[in-house]
Amino acid sequence: MTDASATAAPDAMIRLENLTKAYPGQAEPAIGGLSLEIPRGEIVVFVGPSGCGKTTLMKLINRLIEPTSGRIVIDGQDVTEMNPDELRRGIGYAIQQTGLFPHRTVAQNIATVPRLLGWSAEKVSARVDELLTMVGLAPDTYRDRYPRQLSGGQQQRVGVARALAADPEVMLMDEPFGAIDPITREALQNEFLRIQRDIRKTIVFVTHDIDEAVKLGDRIAVFGPGGRIAQYDTPEAVLSDPADDYVAEFIGSGAYVKRLTLTPLSRVAAATDWPTVPSSADREERVAALRSADRDFVLVLDGDRRPVGWLGRDLAPDDDRLTGNGLPLLSSLGPDDTLFDALNAMLASNADVVVVTGEDGRYRGTLGMAAIQELIHTASPAAGAGPERAAGPAPGRSDSPGTDSPGKEVR
């Protein structure tokens, strides 16, 4: 549990020193004597209610507004002594309503800063196509479209691409996913994390949504009234040990469940005792496997040991579903999906187990509901505390994937 001034960030990219912003006629400053260090290559999320100073602090960093006092140091340089236009051209900026120029094409929007920096036409064109591909938009399809011809999610992707155009070391993102539907928002969050794993930019991200902060942030700064930071720490620490009642109330109920979002399935040891049968097995072999199994379902694996289906004990020996892949696996989750995703999959499919595979799609084991219940009350493996725990059913329990829906595959 730490406050902002006490958090020493190794290799800080951004350092705010006793920063104050006061407006004439106001009794209290919007930001008062704030000190903060933001590590290189990390996502730091500013989260808090409206009017608490999150966006004000972001605007101070790139000098859209000027501080009353204090220093802003980026990569070792005091930016209060820089030309503000030069500063902003070196910082990527993405906002809630995208800020795309409606009279410019997608390519022209993305190329805005590189052209201001004097890049050649060939270099700009190549960068535009590279970034469109990075954010999941085919260049040949989207390069010449106008913002009005894009969906909200596509506009946000272009906004992120424009922020990355000049390959800045620092990005400022002010609620970039706040004005779109929940399904698109989640997809963009996942895409954003995938991109960040490759580019490792230093990102300041503003949101009012604690769930978004927990999902995206390497560190979270919880803002309180008067522009103060009530707590600055890792998501795990904020959820498990709130600094005060204000932080606890802002987090709200369900902190234990929120912690599940911090643990990817790739960091959880899967149980390996679930009965399986090869897809090449004939009907008699499959019936024998079901009779000898201590579970209601047997998992079918193909020749590469990839899960392809389930066999249920209630299937009659002459049931056609005993051949081929059996009952289907409903869907799959990637290695970066979390314990929360696994729990959600079980609840959605009326199952108490999910199948876990490696990145290559090969069977790795299973994860049971009892294991998730236990992991809720232990240190998250993602936080690096303690050894991996076996994720099988509790002793004496015979988990099944359920009868209506035989469980989800987790890749």
Buried (B, 14 or more C-beta within 10 A) or exposed (E): BBBBBEBEBEEBBBBBBEBBBBEEEEEEBBBBBBBBBBBBBBBBBBBBEEEBBBBBBBBBBBBBBEBBEBBBBBBEEEBBEBEEEEBBBBBBBBBBBBBBEEEBBBBBBBBBBBBEEEBEEEEBBEBBBBBBEBBBBEBEEBBEBBBEEBEBBBBBBBBBBBBBBBEBBBBBBBBBBBBBEEEBBBBBBBBBEEBBEEEEBBBBBBBBBBBBBBBBBBBBBBBBEEBBBBBBBBBBBBBBBBBEEBBBEBBEEEBEBBBBBBBBBBBBBBBBEBBBBEBEBEEEEBBEBBEEBEBBBBBBBBEEBBBBBBBBEEBEEEEEBBEEBBBEBBEBBBBBBBBBBBBBBBEEBEBBBBBBBBEEBBBBBBBBBBBBEBBBEEBBBBBEEEEEBBBBBEEEEEBBBBBEBBBBBBB
